[in-house]
């Protein structure tokens, strides 16, 4: 997204030195990063041709995905979407936890018997592993949803790698 109109300059991409963040993200990810929200998802790569791998930045030492609240998950997803790690569809799946919806208690909560606790930390990786199992069981005919869920889980697991200390 160019910010020329607002600030008179483009922020650029810190990883590649590019001055056009949207096109750099698109070339890096092999997707149309400039697609507006609600646009049709990019088609998967042709058979026999794999999608270009995404190079992820080093995990953020301040984020513990084994102990995150839904509010923190929303912020985590937003940061990863803005940096080009997640595409729009992945961001929509991860970045809008149901517990943040104002009517959670009277809708989903009424069905499950649970009250919304948007600030209670939980193991996000375990939740997404359960979701992946559910998708594989009940959405086996929809490989797009399964691959998005796997991709989100990969990003979460990457964030969970052991933190290295350079001190002896």
N, C-alpha and C positions, 0 to 999 in steps of 0.2 A: 504494500500500500504506500503510495507516494504521499508525502505530507507537504509537498511544495506549496499547495494552496493555503495551508494553515501556517506554516512556519517559514516558508521561503527557501527551504532546503530539504534534501532527502536524507534520512538517517543512515541509509546504506546497510550493508550486511557485514557484521564484524568478523564472520568466519572467512569470507572470500574477498573482502575488500571491495565488493561490488557496490555501486551507488544505487542500484535498483533492487530493493529488498524482495519485491514480489517476483521479479523474473529470476533472481538468484535462487529463491526458494523453489520456484517451479522447475528450474533446471536441475537443482539438487535432488528434488523429490520425484521428478518425472511426472508431475501432476500440474494441473492448472490451478496454481495458488491464488490467482486473481479471480476465480469464479465467485460470483456473489452467493451469499447464503441462500439456500433453497434450490440452488442450481443442481442439475443432474450430476450424480457422482461420476468421476472419471472412470472410463472403462479400464478393466484390468489389462495388463500387457498381453500381447499376442502369445499364443501357445508356443512353448519352447523358448520364450524370451522372458527373463526374470526382470522384475522391477529393480532399478538402481538402488543399492543399499543407502541408507541414511546414516550419516555420521553424526552421532550424538555428542553433545558437549559432556564434559566430565560431570558426574552426578553432583547435585547441590548438597553440600554437607549439612545444610540447615533443614533439610526435608527428610522426615522419617515416614516412608509410605507404609510402614507396619504399624503406625500410630498416628493417623491423620483423621481429622474431623471432616464431615462433608463440606464445610466452608473452605477448609484448607485444600481439599481435593479440587474444588471449583477454581481456586486461585492457581493451583499447580497446573491444571488443565489449560487455563487461560495463558499462563506463562509459556507453556510448551506449544500452544497453538500460535502465539505471537512470534515465537522464535523459529517456527517452521517444523518443529518435531512432529506435531499432530496436524492432520488435515482437518477440514471443516467437519466431516462426518465423524471422525474419531473424537474431535472436541465436543460435538453434540452428545455423543454417548457418555463421555467421561465428565464433562464440565458442568453438567446440570443435575446434581444429585436430587432425587425425589424429595428428600427431607428438607430441602430449601424452599420447596413450594409452600406458599402460605396456607393452602387448603389440604396439606398432607394429612393432618389429624382427622379430617372429616371424609377423606377419600381413601387413600391407601391405608392409612392408619386405622380407619374404621374396619377395613377388611382383615387386616393382620392383627389387630388388637394392640398395636404399638403406637406410642406417641413420638412425635418428631424430636430428635435430639441432635440438632445440626452442629453442636459444639462438642459432642462426645467423640473422642478419638476411637478409631477402630483400625483393624488390619485391612487395608485397601487391597493388598495383593490377594489375601484369602477371599475377599468378596468377589474380585474379578475372576479368580480361579473357579469359584462356584458358578459365576455367571457364564463362563466359558463352558463348563460342564452342561449347564442348562441349555445353552445355545446349540451345542453339539447333539444333545438329546432331542430337543423340541424344534430346532430349526435346521436340521441336517440338510434340508433342501435349499437353504439359503447360504451358500458359501461366502457371500460378501459380508454378511453380519458376523459370521464365524471368524473370517480373516481380520476384520476390524477389531473384534474382541481380542484376538490373539495379539495383534499389533499393540493395542493399549496395554495388555498384560506385559508384553516385551518392554515397553517404555517404563512401566512401573517396576519391573524386575531390574532394569538397568539402574534405576534410581536407588534400588535396594542393595547394590553391590557394597561389600564391606568398605568402609572408609579407610583410606591409607594415611598413615602418619609418616612424615618425613623426619620426625625427630627420633633419635636413637635412645 
